[in-house]
Amino acid sequence: MAALDWFANDVAAPQVRPRPRAAPRPRAEGRRLRGGIVWISLFAVLLVGVVAVNVAVLRANMALNNLNQQQLQLESQNQTLASQVSSAGSSLRIEQAAHRLGLVPAQAADTSYLDLAHK
């Protein structure tokens, strides 16, 4: 067990000579500054690239939206035209047009078949 020395403060402590410090190396401030500029430039280029990609995607989405609107308009026109063709070809409309021209349906008893194979 270590003994407690009550009079240690009265006794001179051994002198510890400080180590001689090496002369500080001159820091390359220019190099550090250039390195910082390089990193800032790199991040700026990266951010400009991200913005450019976002703008390109936005333009593509706008073009796609315009194409979708055109597609819906064309489908609507196709449905309208199909309805007009269907109504123009209906038998009731054709019968009414024939009646306006003075045509009448033939009687079933007045019709006969003609065989063209026997002359």
Beta strands, then each sheet from edge to edge (+ up, - down):
end
